[in-house]
């Protein structure tokens, strides 16, 4: 276009050692070196994840079954929140482009405005990932159960909330006759349900009696679970991977037998580095490492963006006559967004 003719530089000048190839600044060149090395690191991790996924014999978790919750709304919204997180991160790339473009025009106010938006979107993503980790660690309402034939199944349905615990044997804090319910002594519905799941996992639920944290014994009043389905994820004597028990009464009967048997770890809730409700142990390990590694990159990017924002507000880059620092941090931010597209695809879609 007229007025924007490219400056022709001869090969001797370009490669003579007095300036960088292609007229790229030292800072941007080093940023590209870092991004290439980081891309190789993420690539190696995702290749290892893919290899492990196809090497294990047990069923690998399905993203839409594992990540189906929305904050405050509970379960039944497959991948909705993850899609929102991804959308927000992509939008943050757009605002970063606008910040860089404003810098090219020496528009200080524009740089500040779009950097603020980028920081807000990045912080939302980091917070959302923290919530997702918490949900992943905490587990679903039903957990993964081990059936009588040795097979393992995940459970779908609507969890009947715990109404109260009535103490029948005193412990350190509760006496006989105490009724523990939501709204009494700061107890919430979440506390009741968590105590119930903890007792089931530890084998402290025997029939209708539960052993509480203080050693007291209580009778459980709980609403019935509804619309239950068992999906087999591990082979056993009777059931094989892919089988489903879709009859609610049969599924509920099997689940209740396992939950009230008083056997530790027959039901596993959530995931950590040792056990995993959602599938093979390796799945949880890769999930924590790869998404955590990426989350660290996003958090670092937010912190760097804040520092660059302060520099822009103080007019440091305007006095220099260029906003190349915004462009360099923009390269990093776009890389972080691009990596998430691959992580999102591998963990949630494929």
N, C-alpha and C positions, 0 to 999 in steps of 0.2 A: 504494500500500500504506500501511497505517496507520503513522504515525511517520516517513514519508518524503514528506510533501506538498511539492510544488514551491513555491518562494518566488516569489510574483508581483511583478514589477517593472514599473512603468508605463513607457510609451514615452519620456516626458520624461527620466526618470532614465537609461534605457538609452542614449539618443542625445544626451544633454545635454553630452557631452564630458568628463565627470568620471570615467567608467569605460568599460571596453571593451564593445562589443556582446556580448550573450548572456552576460555575466558571465565572459568568458574572460580569463585572466591575460595580461599583455603577453608573457611568455615563450612560452606555448603558441600565442598568435596569431602571433608571429614565426616559430615553428617551422612552423606551417601555411603561411605565406607562402613559406618556403624550400622546403618539400616540393612545393608546387604548381609553383614555378619549376623545380625539379629534375625533376618529372614531365614537364614540357613538354620539357626537354632530352632525356630518355630517349625520349620519344615521337617527337621529331624524328629521333633516331638510328635508331630501329626503322623508322620510315616510310621513311627514306633506304635502309636495308638492304633493305626489301621492294621498293622501286622498282628498285633496282639488280639485285636477284635476277631480276626479271621482264624487265629490259632486256637482260641479257647473252644471247648466243647459245649459249654452251657449257653443258654439264650442270652444275647446281648440286649440291654435295655432299649426300649423305644422312647424317643424323646417326647412324643406327645402323651405318653402314659406317665412318664416320670415328672415332667414339668407341666403341671396342669392347674396351678394355683394362681390366684390373684390376691394381693394384699387386702385383707378385710372382707373378701368375698369367698374365700375357701377354695375348694376343688371344683373341677368340672370345666376348666377353661384352658384346654391344651395349647401350650406354646404362646398364649396371648401376651403374657408379660415379657417373655423373652423377645418376642417380635417387637414389642414396644421399646424395650431397651435397645435393640438393634436399630430401630428407626431413629431414636433420639441420638445415638452415636453417629449415624450417617448424617443427620441434620447438623451435628456439630462440625462435621467436615465442611459442610456448605458454609457455615458461619466463619470457619477458619479461612476458607477461600476468600470470602468477602473482606476479612481483616487484612489479608495479604494484598488484595486488590486496592483497598483503601490506602495501604502503605505505599503502593506504587504511585498513587496520586498525591502522596504527602498529606493525606487527610487524617490528622491526629484524632479528631473526634470519632471518625468512622472506625479507626483501628481500635480505639478504646471500647466503643459500643459492641463491635462484633467479637472482640476478645472476651468481654463479659458474658455474652451469650454462649460462647464456646466453653467457658469455664463452668457455667451453670449446667449445661448439658452433660459435660464430662463428670461433674460431681453427682448428677442424677444417676448416671450409669454406674459409677462406683458404689453408690448407696444401694442401688438395685441389685448389684452383684452380691453385696454383703447380705441382703435379704434372701437372695436365692440360695446362697451358701447355707444360711441358717435353716432355711426350709429343707434343703437337701440333707443336712445333718440331722435335723429333727425327725424327718421321715413322714410317711403318710399316716392316715388315721388307723389303718389296719396292719401295716407292715407286711413282711414276707414270712409265710408260715411253712413249717415242715410237716407234711402229712404223715399218716401212719405207715404208708408204704415207702417212706424215705424221699419221695418227690418233694419239690419245693414249688410254691405258688405265690403269686402276688394277688392281692385282693382288691376288687373294685366294688363300690357301693356307697351307701350313705350311712355314716357312723351315728349310732344312737347315743346321744350325749348322756353322761353320767348325771343322775339327778341328785344323789347324796350318798354319803357313807354313814352308817349308824354303828357306832362303836359297841362291840359286845365284850371285848376284853381290853382292859386299860393298858396304856403304854406310858411313856415318859411325859407326854403332853396331853393326851386325851384320856378321859375317864368313861366308864360304862354309861351308855345312854346318850353321849354326845352325838349330835347330828351335824355332819360336816357337809355344807352345801354352798352353792354360789351365793355371794352376798353376805355370808357370815364370817366375821373376823378377818376380813380382807381376802377371803377365798374367792377366786374367779372360776368361771366355767373352764377356762384353759387349764387352771391348776388341777381341777378334778380329773379332766380327761388325761392330763399328763401323768398324774399319779396312777391312774388306772393302767395306762400303757406301760409305765415303768414296772408296775407290779406284774403285769403279764410277761414282760420281757425277762424279768428276774425269777419267774416261777413262783411268785408270791400270791397268785390268785388260785384258790382251791375251791372249785364249785362257785358258790355265791359269796365266799368270804375272801377278804383281801387283807394282806398285812401291810400296814402303813409304815411311813419312815420312822416313826417313834417306837415301833414294835407293837403297837396296838392292833387288834383284829377288829374288822368292821364288816358288816353286811353291805353289799352293793345294790343300790337301786339304780337301774340303768334302762334307758329306752331301747327298744329293739333296733338292731341294724336292719336296713332295708336295701332291696335291689342288689343283693350281693352276687358277685361272680368270681370264681377262682380261675386264674390263668396259670397253667403249669409252665414253670421256667427251668425246672431241673428234673431230669428223669428219675423215676422210682420203679417199684415193682409193678404197680398197676397203671400209673399215669406216666405219659411221655411229654416231652417238650412240645408245646403247641396245643395240647388238650385244654379244654375249657369245661368247667362245671357251671352251667348257666342257669340251672334250676335254683331259685333263691333259697328254698327250704333246705335242699341238700347242701348248698354252699354254706348257709348259715349254721347248719348242724355240724358240719366238719370244722368250721372255724371255731365254734363255741367249744367243741371237744378239745381242740388244741389249746385255746386260750385259757381254759379252766383246768387244764391237766396238772398245773403246778410244776412244769418242767422248764428250767431255764434255757433261754435262747432257742426255743422252738418257734418263737416269733421274734423277728429282728426288725427293729425300727430304725430307719435312716441309714446313714453311711458314715464310716470313718476309715482309717487306713487298715483296719483289721477285718471288718465285716461290712456288708453292703446289702441293704434291702433290695436294691433295684436290679442287681445282677451280679456278675463276677466281681471279685475283690479288685481286680485290675482296673475295672471301670471307674470305681471311686478314686483310686490312686491317680489315674490319668486326669480325671475331672478336676480334682483338687490342684494338681500340679499345673496343668495347662491353663485352665481358667484363672488360677491364682497368679500365674506368671503374667498372663495378659492383664489381669486386674492391676498388678503392680505397675505395669507399663502405663495404664490409663491414669492411675493415681499420680505417678511421677509426672506424666504429661500435664495434669491439672496443676500440680505444684509449679512446674516450669512456666506454664501459661500465666499463673498469678504473678510470678516474678517479672515476666515480660510485660504484663499489664501495668505493673507499678512503674516500670521503666518508661512505658508509653505515656502514662499519666504525667510523669515528671518531665516529659519532653526530651528525654535522653536521645532517642533515635531521631527526633525531629532536628535536634541540634547537629547530629552527625550528617544529616542530609539524606539519609536513607533508612528504610525499615527492614534491612536484610535479616535482622535477628528474628523478626516476626515470621519471615519466610522460612528461616531454618527450623524454627519450632513447628511451623506448619507442616514441613516435610515429615517430621516425627509423628505429628498428630494424624496425618493421613495414613501413615504406615500402620499405626495402632488400629485405626478403623478398618483398614484392609485386612489385617490379620484376624480381626474379629469375624469378618465375613467367612473366613475359612474355618475358624473355631466353631462358629455357629452352624455351619454346614455339617461339619464332622460330628459334632456332639448332639445336635438337636434335629437335624433333618434326615441324615443318611441312616 
